[in-house]
Amino acid sequence: MALLSARDRSPSPTGAARAPREPSRVPGLALAALGVVAASCVHLLVPAVPTLTAAVVLGIATAHLPGLRGPVRGIARPGLTLAGKRLMRLGIVLLGLKLGLGDILGLGWATVAMVLGVVTATFLGTVWLGRRLGLRGDQPVLVATGYSICGASAIGAVSEVRGSDEEDVATSVALVTLCGTLAIAVLPLLQAPLGLDAGQFGRWVGAGVHDVGQVVATAQTAGPEALGQAVLVKLLRVMMLAPLVAVMVVSVRRRRAAPATGTRPPLVPLFILGFLTMSALRTTGTLPDGVLDGAARLQEVLLAAALFGLGSAVHLPALSRTGARVAALGLCSWLVIAAAAYGGVLLTT
């Protein structure tokens, strides 16, 4: 027995202890894939519900079902976290293929200035209000990013460079998604009372609604002209993502002037360079429609998987402790961007 014990205690032939195995990401990725399929089915059954919105809701629901709550927080967590981060980056890269420089220039400089003003007012106003409400961590910045730029995609991009807490990201995504979904039902009812024609309504929606899918769902209620104007203005807001991320990187670099690792975040993250490259490629006009359509479908799948992963990180009991303040921030930010966009549309037409 003593001999066996000594052998058991002896080092391995390589002289190194066996490294612990990394947890498998397969279960979480498989669950995210199932979430994408389920979200797509919801969209087919109820076309008014965008796939990305359904993915977030299903992710939140899955994390709180009694039979799945344990696996989601345990064996599936590594894969779901990977989906929420890496797949989000890939989806943002492909988002650049929706943005052609010629289309943006066709809007005119007055519209460009209007969108820039709306984005700036919404971002700074939301961050200021979030701090005043005492919200923790990166929540004010992330909510401001989602409202002012392009919803969950922008939140994912900024959270990457800031190293935001996963729960802050998930909470911000859930709030922005909820308000953007409500816009689909609310804004069309306001077109007539506000005296907006189809083109004005489209520009208002494009400047004031968060996610691209929500913009499409809202603007199409006023016809093709409104839809075309809304998509172009919305994509101009998407173009603001790259400079915003660059500003965030500079801020992080200043905060971490002497990091322990001796490294700093790159001034322009790789996935943002990919986004700009795809936008430049789209501008050349060399890509056939089939490639663009396929990329758009792939982008939706990637973002749906990422949003399912982020939704699964939402912990409702923890969210309820700051729920009133988060809801107040979301409502006020929604009012700010809607009012700023409305004023901007009236000034430029």
C-alpha positions in Angstrom: 0.0 0.0 0.0 2.8 2.4 0.8 4.4 1.6 -2.5 1.2 2.3 -4.3 0.7 5.5 -2.5 4.2 6.7 -3.4 3.6 5.9 -7.0 0.3 7.6 -6.9 2.0 10.7 -5.6 4.9 10.6 -8.0 5.0 13.2 -10.8 4.1 12.4 -14.4 6.9 11.4 -16.8 6.8 14.9 -18.2 7.4 16.3 -14.8 4.3 18.6 -15.1 0.9 18.4 -13.5 -1.9 17.6 -15.9 -3.6 20.7 -16.9 -7.4 20.9 -16.3 -9.5 20.4 -19.3 -11.3 23.4 -20.7 -15.1 23.2 -20.4 -16.8 22.2 -23.7 -18.6 24.9 -25.6 -20.5 22.4 -27.7 -23.6 22.2 -25.4 -24.0 26.0 -25.2 -23.5 26.4 -29.0 -26.0 23.7 -29.7 -28.5 25.3 -27.4 -28.0 28.7 -29.1 -28.6 27.0 -32.5 -31.9 25.6 -31.2 -32.7 29.1 -30.0 -32.2 30.5 -33.5 -34.4 27.8 -35.0 -37.1 28.6 -32.4 -36.8 32.3 -32.9 -37.1 31.9 -36.7 -40.3 29.8 -36.2 -41.8 32.5 -34.0 -41.1 35.1 -36.7 -42.7 32.9 -39.3 -45.8 32.4 -37.2 -46.0 36.0 -36.1 -44.2 38.2 -38.7 -44.6 41.3 -36.6 -42.1 39.8 -34.1 -38.5 40.1 -35.6 -36.3 37.1 -35.3 -33.7 39.0 -33.2 -36.3 40.1 -30.7 -37.7 36.6 -30.4 -34.1 35.3 -29.8 -33.6 37.6 -26.8 -36.9 36.7 -25.3 -36.3 33.0 -25.8 -32.9 33.3 -24.2 -34.3 35.0 -21.1 -37.1 32.4 -20.9 -34.7 29.5 -21.3 -32.5 30.7 -18.4 -35.5 30.7 -16.1 -37.3 27.4 -17.0 -36.9 25.0 -14.0 -35.6 22.2 -16.1 -33.1 24.2 -18.1 -32.0 26.8 -15.5 -29.2 24.6 -14.1 -27.7 23.6 -17.5 -27.9 27.1 -18.8 -25.9 28.4 -15.9 -23.6 25.4 -15.8 -22.6 23.1 -18.7 -24.0 25.3 -21.4 -22.6 28.6 -20.1 -19.2 28.6 -21.9 -20.8 28.0 -25.3 -23.5 30.6 -24.7 -20.9 33.2 -23.6 -18.9 32.4 -26.8 -22.1 33.0 -28.9 -22.8 36.2 -27.1 -19.3 37.6 -27.8 -17.6 35.9 -30.9 -20.7 35.4 -33.0 -21.8 39.0 -32.2 -18.5 40.2 -33.7 -19.0 38.3 -36.9 -22.5 39.6 -37.2 -21.3 43.2 -36.8 -18.7 42.6 -39.6 -21.4 41.4 -42.0 -23.5 44.4 -41.0 -21.1 46.5 -43.0 -22.4 44.9 -46.2 -25.7 46.7 -45.7 -23.9 50.1 -45.8 -23.0 51.6 -49.2 -21.2 55.0 -49.2 -23.1 56.2 -52.3 -26.5 55.6 -50.7 -25.4 57.6 -47.6 -24.2 60.6 -49.7 -27.4 60.6 -51.6 -29.2 61.6 -48.4 -27.6 65.0 -48.4 -25.5 66.8 -45.8 -28.5 68.2 -44.0 -29.7 64.7 -43.2 -26.2 63.6 -42.2 -25.9 66.6 -39.8 -29.4 65.8 -38.4 -28.5 62.1 -37.7 -25.2 63.2 -36.1 -27.0 65.6 -33.8 -29.6 62.9 -32.8 -27.0 60.3 -32.1 -24.9 62.8 -30.0 -27.9 64.2 -28.0 -29.2 60.7 -27.3 -25.9 59.2 -26.3 -24.8 62.0 -24.0 -28.3 62.5 -22.5 -28.7 58.9 -21.7 -25.3 58.5 -20.1 -25.9 61.6 -18.0 -29.4 60.4 -16.9 -28.1 56.9 -16.2 -25.5 58.2 -13.8 -28.0 60.5 -12.1 -30.2 57.5 -11.5 -27.3 55.6 -9.9 -27.2 52.7 -12.4 -24.1 50.5 -11.9 -21.2 49.6 -14.1 -21.4 50.1 -17.8 -25.2 50.0 -18.0 -25.7 53.8 -18.8 -23.1 53.7 -21.6 -24.4 50.4 -23.0 -28.0 51.6 -23.0 -27.0 54.9 -24.5 -25.1 53.1 -27.3 -28.0 50.8 -28.1 -30.5 53.6 -28.3 -28.3 56.0 -30.3 -26.7 53.7 -32.8 -28.2 50.3 -33.7 -29.5 48.4 -30.7 -28.0 45.1 -29.7 -25.3 45.1 -32.3 -23.9 48.4 -31.0 -24.1 47.2 -27.4 -22.1 44.1 -28.3 -19.4 46.2 -30.1 -18.9 48.7 -27.3 -19.1 46.0 -24.6 -16.2 44.2 -26.3 -13.8 47.1 -26.1 -14.9 48.1 -22.6 -14.8 44.6 -21.2 -18.3 45.0 -19.8 -19.9 42.6 -17.3 -22.0 40.0 -19.1 -25.1 40.8 -16.9 -24.8 44.5 -17.7 -24.7 43.7 -21.4 -27.7 41.3 -21.2 -29.8 43.8 -19.2 -29.1 46.6 -21.7 -29.9 44.4 -24.7 -33.2 43.3 -23.1 -34.2 46.9 -22.4 -33.3 48.3 -25.8 -35.0 45.3 -27.5 -38.2 45.8 -25.5 -38.4 49.5 -26.3 -37.6 49.0 -29.9 -40.3 46.4 -30.2 -42.9 48.7 -28.6 -41.9 51.3 -31.2 -43.3 49.0 -33.9 -46.8 49.3 -32.4 -46.6 52.9 -31.1 -44.9 55.1 -33.8 -47.3 54.3 -36.7 -50.1 55.6 -34.6 -48.3 58.9 -34.3 -47.7 59.6 -38.0 -51.0 61.4 -38.6 -51.2 63.4 -35.3 -47.6 64.6 -35.9 -48.5 65.6 -39.5 -45.7 63.6 -41.1 -45.8 62.5 -44.8 -44.4 59.1 -45.8 -40.9 60.4 -46.4 -40.8 62.3 -43.2 -42.2 59.4 -41.2 -39.5 57.1 -42.7 -36.7 59.5 -41.8 -38.2 59.8 -38.3 -38.3 56.1 -37.8 -34.8 55.6 -39.2 -33.4 58.2 -36.9 -35.3 57.1 -33.8 -35.8 53.3 -33.8 -33.0 51.1 -32.5 -32.6 47.9 -34.5 -32.6 47.6 -38.3 -35.3 44.9 -38.2 -37.5 47.1 -35.9 -37.0 50.0 -38.3 -38.1 47.9 -41.2 -41.1 46.6 -39.3 -42.2 50.1 -38.2 -41.6 52.0 -41.5 -43.2 49.5 -43.8 -46.6 50.5 -42.4 -46.4 53.8 -44.3 -45.4 52.3 -47.7 -42.3 51.9 -49.9 -41.1 55.5 -49.8 -41.1 55.6 -46.0 -39.3 52.2 -45.9 -36.6 53.3 -48.3 -35.9 56.6 -46.4 -36.0 54.8 -43.0 -33.4 52.2 -44.0 -31.0 54.7 -45.5 -31.2 57.0 -42.4 -30.8 53.9 -40.1 -27.8 52.7 -42.0 -26.3 56.2 -41.6 -26.6 55.7 -37.8 -25.0 52.3 -38.2 -22.0 54.1 -39.8 -21.5 56.0 -36.5 -20.6 52.7 -34.8 -17.0 52.8 -35.9 -16.1 56.3 -34.6 -18.0 55.6 -31.4 -16.0 52.4 -30.8 -12.8 54.3 -31.5 -13.7 56.9 -28.9 -14.5 54.1 -26.4 -11.1 52.5 -27.1 -9.3 55.8 -26.4 -11.3 56.2 -23.2 -10.3 52.7 -22.1 -6.7 53.2 -23.0 -6.6 56.3 -20.8 -8.2 54.6 -17.9 -5.7 51.7 -18.2 -2.5 53.8 -18.7 -0.4 51.1 -17.1 -2.1 47.8 -17.3 -0.6 44.8 -15.5 -0.3 42.8 -18.8 1.6 45.6 -20.5 -0.9 45.7 -23.3 -3.6 48.1 -24.3 -6.8 47.6 -26.4 -6.2 48.3 -30.1 -7.3 51.8 -31.2 -9.6 50.2 -33.8 -10.7 46.6 -32.9 -10.4 44.0 -35.6 -14.1 43.4 -36.0 -14.6 47.2 -36.6 -12.0 47.1 -39.3 -13.9 44.1 -40.7 -17.1 46.2 -40.6 -15.5 49.1 -42.5 -13.9 46.7 -45.0 -17.3 45.1 -45.8 -18.8 48.6 -46.1 -16.1 49.6 -48.6 -16.7 46.3 -50.5 -20.4 47.0 -50.7 -19.6 50.5 -52.0 -17.7 49.1 -55.0 -20.9 47.5 -56.3 -19.0 44.3 -57.4 -20.9 41.9 -55.1 -23.9 40.2 -56.7 -27.3 40.3 -55.1 -27.1 36.6 -54.3 -24.0 37.1 -52.2 -25.5 40.1 -50.4 -28.7 38.2 -49.7 -26.8 35.2 -48.3 -24.6 37.5 -46.1 -27.8 39.2 -44.8 -29.3 35.8 -43.8 -26.0 34.7 -42.2 -25.8 37.9 -40.3 -29.2 37.4 -38.9 -28.4 33.9 -37.8 -25.2 35.0 -36.1 -26.9 37.9 -34.3 -29.8 35.8 -33.3 -27.5 33.2 -31.8 -25.5 36.0 -30.0 -28.7 37.6 -28.7 -30.0 34.2 -27.4 -26.7 33.8 -25.6 -26.9 37.3 -24.1 -30.6 36.8 -23.2 -29.7 33.6 -21.3 -27.4 35.7 -19.1 -30.3 37.8 -17.8 -31.0 37.1 -14.2 -34.5 38.5 -13.5 -34.3 38.5 -9.7 -31.1 40.7 -10.0 -32.7 42.8 -12.7 -35.8 43.5 -10.5 -33.6 45.2 -8.0 -32.7 47.9 -10.5 -35.7 47.4 -12.7 -37.5 50.7 -11.9 -34.3 52.8 -12.6 -33.5 50.9 -15.7 -37.1 51.2 -17.0 -37.0 55.0 -16.2 -33.7 55.3 -18.2 -35.1 53.4 -21.1 -38.3 55.5 -21.2 -36.5 58.8 -20.9 -34.0 57.9 -23.6 -36.8 56.7 -25.9 -38.4 60.1 -25.5 -35.2 62.0 -26.1 -34.3 60.2 -29.3 -37.9 60.4 -30.6 -38.1 64.1 -29.9 -34.6 64.9 -31.3 -35.4 62.8 -34.4 -38.7 64.6 -34.9 -37.2 68.0 -34.6 -34.4 67.0 -36.9 -36.8 65.8 -39.6 -38.8 69.0 -39.4 -35.6 71.2 -39.7 -34.3 69.3 -42.8 -37.5 69.2 -44.9 
